[in-house]
Amino acid sequence: MAGQKQQKDIGLKILTLNCWGVPVPVVCKHRNERMPAIGDAVANSDLDVAVFQEIWHKGDFDILKQRISKTLPYSHYFYSGSIGSGLCVFSKWPIGQTLYHRFDPNGYAHKVQHGDWFGGKGVGLAVITVGGVTLNVYITHIHAEYNRENDEYLAHRIAQAFSLSQFVKLTSLGADLSLVCGDLNLEPVDLGYRLILTNAGLGDCWLDKMTSDTSDKAGLTCDCPGNSYCPSKSAGKRIDYILYKAGNGVEATVSKCDVTMGRVPGKAFMPTPDPKTEVTPLLEESLGLLDEGLTVTRSGTRFFTIFAVLCLLLAYIITVVHIPYPLDFFVGVFRVALILATGYGVVQTLVMIRSEVHGLEAAREDVKNLLQHLNLQIDIF
């Protein structure tokens, strides 16, 4: 990518990679071997900036930092949630300022098997100055899509996509060049992808590239055929992106874009497994999905309320009913379990689910405000 300001040409080579760094050996294969290999690959490259997702363990960030530091000496890790955001950036040039914006809503806390809530998903911003040019590097990782046919997190993911687009649009006003990098967990046909590009005014490097050495013309980045961690019949999809926007008086061109990172040298596995339109109709469609999501999430409040009441009622019944020895010991254990379950239901009802409802309501109001603003502009002109 090249940017032009004041008749100066500045070349920039950037990498985005989901490193699949879940610190659970059974779930995440070859992590201890892949992280050093990723670091070595970047250290031996001519990259200017590298951004990574799913670096959940601080030790993995330290490994990358140690191996990459001679090539890209400046780095920053974005902390968030109980296990970290998993997002970090490495740069050839000093990182002047950083900021992290956490998405809300952010999945469900009781869906422990998914874990998105614990990561505190969001978008990080690193401001870098290169030869008088202000470069905004955004790195993000949107909530995963676990079931495409029945996406229970669709409203959450739409809310996050809109939040990302608004954050980029409002914080990139003074930048000469803005780059949005990361695993969006969105395919090009998805509403969230189109909303991000249209509302934030971004271009897609893969679509706008002049050349590419990648044989796969679709630019697949996840579940690709031949990936050592994916089923052999996997069709693949494009969910990882580098999006860009030039500031006033700046011309940006994408000279080349490739899907890179093959198999780890000497190993049988890979480093990781992983059109413009009017914004108004996209916002209106998003509003409908957010309303549907609110209905579903509020039904969770009713479920956990009933669950807590039933657990409390059952605990009361076995308390007042005489239970003979030795069954009284087991009933006592069961009573404690019921009391804990009651507390769980209360916390879900009053704290967790309510916070998700508020997050969806906030996103809905933000979308409404933008729609009203756009409609007012149309009426004026």
HELIX and SHEET records of a PDB file:
HELIX    1   1 ARG A   31  ALA A   43  1                                  13    
HELIX    2   2 LYS A   58  ILE A   68  1                                  11    
HELIX    3   3 ASP A  116  GLY A  119  1                                   4    
HELIX    4   4 LEU A  154  THR A  171  1                                  18    
HELIX    5   5 LEU A  191  ALA A  200  1                                  10    
HELIX    6   6 CYS A  205  ASP A  208  1                                   4    
HELIX    7   7 VAL A  279  VAL A  320  1                                  42    
HELIX    8   8 LEU A  327  VAL A  347  1                                  21    
HELIX    9   9 GLN A  348  MET A  352  3                                   5    
HELIX   10  10 ILE A  353  ILE A  380  1                                  28    
SHEET    1   A 3 LYS A   8  GLY A  11  0                                        
SHEET    2   A 3 ALA A   2  LYS A   5 -1                                        
SHEET    3   A 3 GLU A 251  THR A 253 -1                                        
SHEET    1   B 4 ILE A  14  ASN A  18  0                                        
SHEET    2   B 4 VAL A  49  GLN A  53  1                                        
SHEET    3   B 4 LEU A  87  SER A  91 -1                                        
SHEET    4   B 4 TYR A  74  PHE A  78 -1                                        
SHEET    1   C 6 ILE A  95  ARG A 102  0                                        
SHEET    2   C 6 GLY A 122  VAL A 130 -1                                        
SHEET    3   C 6 VAL A 133  HIS A 141 -1                                        
SHEET    4   C 6 LEU A 177  ASP A 183  1                                        
SHEET    5   C 6 ASP A 240  ALA A 246 -1                                        
SHEET    6   C 6 GLY A 203  ASP A 204 -1                                        
END                                                                             
